Amino acid sequence: MAPRQDDSRERMTILGEVNSSSFVPWIRRHADKLGLSQDFFHTGADRIELEVAGPVELIDMLEMGCSLGPIDVWVDEIQRRIVDPVATSHDRQD
Protein backbone atom coordinates (compact mmCIF):
# COMPACT_ATOMS: atom_id res chain seq x y z
CA MET A 1 0.00 0.00 0.00
CA ALA A 2 1.49 3.35 -1.03
CA PRO A 3 1.75 6.10 1.60
CA ARG A 4 -0.88 8.80 1.36
CA GLN A 5 -0.14 12.50 1.26
CA ASP A 6 -1.62 13.01 4.74
CA ASP A 7 0.54 10.26 6.30
CA SER A 8 3.00 11.21 9.00
CA ARG A 9 5.90 9.63 10.89
CA GLU A 10 5.96 10.52 14.58
CA ARG A 11 8.04 9.70 17.65
CA MET A 12 5.75 8.86 20.57
CA THR A 13 7.09 8.77 24.13
CA ILE A 14 4.78 7.24 26.72
CA LEU A 15 5.66 8.09 30.34
CA GLY A 16 4.27 6.59 33.55
CA GLU A 17 4.06 3.16 35.14
CA VAL A 18 3.87 1.46 31.77
CA ASN A 19 4.81 -2.18 32.51
CA SER A 20 6.30 -2.67 29.05
CA SER A 21 6.05 -6.48 29.17
CA SER A 22 2.28 -6.27 28.73
CA PHE A 23 1.89 -2.79 27.21
CA VAL A 24 4.22 -3.24 24.21
CA PRO A 25 2.27 -6.22 22.81
CA TRP A 26 -0.95 -4.28 23.50
CA ILE A 27 0.37 -1.26 21.54
CA ARG A 28 1.55 -3.50 18.67
CA ARG A 29 -1.87 -5.17 18.45
CA HIS A 30 -3.76 -1.88 18.39
CA ALA A 31 -1.36 -0.20 15.95
CA ASP A 32 -1.74 -3.21 13.64
CA LYS A 33 -5.54 -2.94 13.86
CA LEU A 34 -5.25 0.71 12.84
CA GLY A 35 -2.86 -0.11 9.98
CA LEU A 36 0.02 1.87 11.54
CA SER A 37 3.61 0.76 11.20
CA GLN A 38 5.62 0.93 14.41
CA ASP A 39 9.23 0.59 15.56
CA PHE A 40 10.08 0.48 19.26
CA PHE A 41 13.28 2.21 20.42
CA HIS A 42 13.02 1.92 24.20
CA THR A 43 10.82 -0.18 26.44
CA GLY A 44 11.09 0.09 30.20
CA ALA A 45 9.03 0.24 33.37
CA ASP A 46 8.63 4.03 33.22
CA ARG A 47 8.98 4.89 29.51
CA ILE A 48 8.21 3.47 26.09
CA GLU A 49 9.49 5.16 22.94
CA LEU A 50 8.29 4.22 19.51
CA GLU A 51 7.95 5.61 16.04
CA VAL A 52 4.63 5.24 14.27
CA ALA A 53 3.70 6.00 10.69
CA GLY A 54 0.34 6.41 9.03
CA PRO A 55 -2.54 8.86 8.77
CA VAL A 56 -2.46 11.49 11.53
CA GLU A 57 -6.06 10.71 12.52
CA LEU A 58 -5.13 7.07 13.19
CA ILE A 59 -2.02 8.09 15.16
CA ASP A 60 -4.38 10.27 17.23
CA MET A 61 -6.57 7.22 17.83
CA LEU A 62 -3.55 5.17 18.94
CA GLU A 63 -2.55 7.95 21.34
CA MET A 64 -6.04 8.00 22.84
CA GLY A 65 -6.02 4.23 23.24
CA CYS A 66 -2.57 4.30 24.86
CA SER A 67 -3.65 7.03 27.28
CA LEU A 68 -6.39 4.70 28.52
CA GLY A 69 -4.20 1.60 28.16
CA PRO A 70 -4.68 -1.84 29.66
CA ILE A 71 -5.61 -2.19 33.35
CA ASP A 72 -2.03 -2.84 34.56
CA VAL A 73 -0.50 0.45 33.28
CA TRP A 74 -0.75 4.06 34.36
CA VAL A 75 0.07 6.61 31.66
CA ASP A 76 1.08 10.03 33.02
CA GLU A 77 1.96 11.69 29.73
CA ILE A 78 2.31 11.02 26.02
CA GLN A 79 4.69 13.20 24.05
CA ARG A 80 4.58 13.31 20.26
CA ARG A 81 6.77 14.94 17.68
CA ILE A 82 6.84 14.69 13.92
CA VAL A 83 9.96 12.91 12.76
CA ASP A 84 9.55 13.12 9.01
CA PRO A 85 6.54 13.19 6.75
CA VAL A 86 6.30 9.90 4.89
CA ALA A 87 7.41 10.56 1.32
CA THR A 88 4.86 9.94 -1.36
CA SER A 89 5.66 8.81 -4.87
CA HIS A 90 4.31 11.98 -6.48
CA ASP A 91 6.58 14.21 -4.34
CA ARG A 92 9.63 13.23 -6.39
CA GLN A 93 9.90 14.09 -10.05
CA ASP A 94 13.05 12.41 -11.46
Contact map, one row per residue, 1 for C-alpha under 8 A:
1110000000000000000000000000000000000000000000000000000000000000000000000000000000000000000000
1111000000000000000000000000000000000000000000000000000000000000000000000000000000000001100000
1111101000000000000000000000000000000000000000000000010000000000000000000000000000000111000000
0111111000000000000000000000000000000000000000000000001000000000000000000000000000000001000000
0011111000000000000000000000000000000000000000000000000000000000000000000000000000000111000000
0001111100000000000000000000000000000000000000000000001100000000000000000000000000000000000000
0011111110000000000000000000000000000000000000000000111100000000000000000000000000001100000000
0000011111000000000000000000000000000000000000000000111100000000000000000000000001011100000000
0000001111100000000000000000000000000000000000000011110000000000000000000000000001111100000000
0000000111110000000000000000000000000000000000000011100000000000000000000000000111110000000000
0000000011111000000000000000000000000000000000001111000000000000000000000000000111100000000000
0000000001111100000000000000000000000000000000001111000000000000000000000000011110000000000000
0000000000111110000000000000000000000000000000111100000000000000000000000000011100000000000000
0000000000011111010000000000000000000000000000111000000000000000000000000011111000000000000000
0000000000001111110000000000000000000000000001110000000000000000000000000011110000000000000000
0000000000000111110000000000000000000000000011100000000000000000000000001111100000000000000000
0000000000000011111000000000000000000000000011100000000000000000000000001111000000000000000000
0000000000000111111100100000000000000000000111110000000000000000000000011110000000000000000000
0000000000000000111111100000000000000000000111000000000000000000000000011000000000000000000000
0000000000000000011111110000000000000000001110010000000000000000000000000000000000000000000000
0000000000000000001111111000000000000000000000000000000000000000000000000000000000000000000000
0000000000000000001111111100000000000000000000000000000000000000000000000000000000000000000000
0000000000000000011111111110000000000000000000000000000000000000000011001000000000000000000000
0000000000000000000111111111000000000000001000000000000000000000000000000000000000000000000000
0000000000000000000011111111100000000000000000000000000000000000000000000000000000000000000000
0000000000000000000001111111110000000000000000000000000000000000000001000000000000000000000000
0000000000000000000000111111111000000000000000000000000000000100010000000000000000000000000000
0000000000000000000000011111111100000100000000000000000000000000000000000000000000000000000000
0000000000000000000000001111111110000000000000000000000000000000000000000000000000000000000000
0000000000000000000000000111111111000000000000000000000000000100000000000000000000000000000000
0000000000000000000000000011111111111100000000000000000000000100000000000000000000000000000000
0000000000000000000000000001111111111000000000000000000000000000000000000000000000000000000000
0000000000000000000000000000111111110000000000000000000000000000000000000000000000000000000000
0000000000000000000000000000011111110000000000000000000001000100000000000000000000000000000000
0000000000000000000000000000001111111000000000000000010000000000000000000000000000000000000000
0000000000000000000000000000001111111100000000000001111001100000000000000000000000000000000000
0000000000000000000000000000001100111110000000000001110000000000000000000000000000000000000000
0000000000000000000000000001001000011111000000000111100000000000000000000000000000000000000000
0000000000000000000000000000000000001111100000000111000000000000000000000000000000000000000000
0000000000000000000000000000000000000111111000011110000000000000000000000000000000000000000000
0000000000000000000000000000000000000011111000011110000000000000000000000000000000000000000000
0000000000000000000000000000000000000001111100111100000000000000000000000000000000000000000000
0000000000000000000100010000000000000001111110111000000000000000000000000000000000000000000000
0000000000000000011100000000000000000000011111110000000000000000000000000000000000000000000000
0000000000000001111100000000000000000000001111100000000000000000000000000000000000000000000000
0000000000000011111000000000000000000000000111110000000000000000000000000000000000000000000000
0000000000001111110000000000000000000000011111111000000000000000000000000000000000000000000000
0000000000001110010100000000000000000001111101111100000000000000000000000000000000000000000000
0000000000111100000000000000000000000001111000111110000000000000000000000000000000000000000000
0000000000111000000000000000000000000111110000011111000000000000000000000000000000000000000000
0000000011110000000000000000000000000111100000001111100000000000000000000000000000000000000000
0000000011110000000000000000000000011110000000000111110000100000000000000000000000000000000000
0000001111000000000000000000000000011100000000000011111000100000000000000000000000000100000000
0010001110000000000000000000000000111000000000000001111101100000000000000000000000000000000000
0001011100000000000000000000000000010000000000000000111111100000000000000000000000000000000000
0000011100000000000000000000000000000000000000000000011111110000000000000000000000000000000000
0000000000000000000000000000000000000000000000000000001111111000000000000000000000000000000000
0000000000000000000000000000000001010000000000000000011111111100000000000000000000000000000000
0000000000000000000000000000000000010000000000000001111111111110000000000000000000000000000000
0000000000000000000000000000000000000000000000000000000111111111000000000000000000000000000000
0000000000000000000000000000000000000000000000000000000011111111100000000000000000000000000000
0000000000000000000000000010011001000000000000000000000001111111110000000000000000000000000000
0000000000000000000000000000000000000000000000000000000000111111111000000000010000000000000000
0000000000000000000000000000000000000000000000000000000000011111111100000000000000000000000000
0000000000000000000000000000000000000000000000000000000000001111111110000000000000000000000000
0000000000000000000000000010000000000000000000000000000000000111111110000010000000000000000000
0000000000000000000000000000000000000000000000000000000000000011111110000010110000000000000000
0000000000000000000000000000000000000000000000000000000000000001111111000010000000000000000000
0000000000000000000000100000000000000000000000000000000000000000111111101110000000000000000000
0000000000000000000000100100000000000000000000000000000000000000000111111000000000000000000000
0000000000000000000000000000000000000000000000000000000000000000000011111100000000000000000000
0000000000000000011000000000000000000000000000000000000000000000000001111100000000000000000000
0000000000000001111000100000000000000000000000000000000000000000000011111110000000000000000000
0000000000000001110000000000000000000000000000000000000000000000000010111111000000000000000000
0000000000000111110000000000000000000000000000000000000000000000011110001111110000000000000000
0000000000000111100000000000000000000000000000000000000000000000000000000111110000000000000000
0000000000000111000000000000000000000000000000000000000000000000001000000011111000000000000000
0000000000011110000000000000000000000000000000000000000000000010001000000011111100000000000000
0000000000011100000000000000000000000000000000000000000000000000000000000000111110000000000000
0000000001111000000000000000000000000000000000000000000000000000000000000000011111000000000000
0000000001110000000000000000000000000000000000000000000000000000000000000000001111100000000000
0000000111100000000000000000000000000000000000000000000000000000000000000000000111111000000000
0000000011100000000000000000000000000000000000000000000000000000000000000000000011111000000000
0000000111000000000000000000000000000000000000000000000000000000000000000000000001111100000000
0000001110000000000000000000000000000000000000000000000000000000000000000000000001111110000000
0010101110000000000000000000000000000000000000000000100000000000000000000000000000011111000000
0010100000000000000000000000000000000000000000000000000000000000000000000000000000001111101000
0111100000000000000000000000000000000000000000000000000000000000000000000000000000000111111100
0100000000000000000000000000000000000000000000000000000000000000000000000000000000000011111100
0000000000000000000000000000000000000000000000000000000000000000000000000000000000000001111110
0000000000000000000000000000000000000000000000000000000000000000000000000000000000000011111110
0000000000000000000000000000000000000000000000000000000000000000000000000000000000000001111111
0000000000000000000000000000000000000000000000000000000000000000000000000000000000000000011111
0000000000000000000000000000000000000000000000000000000000000000000000000000000000000000000111
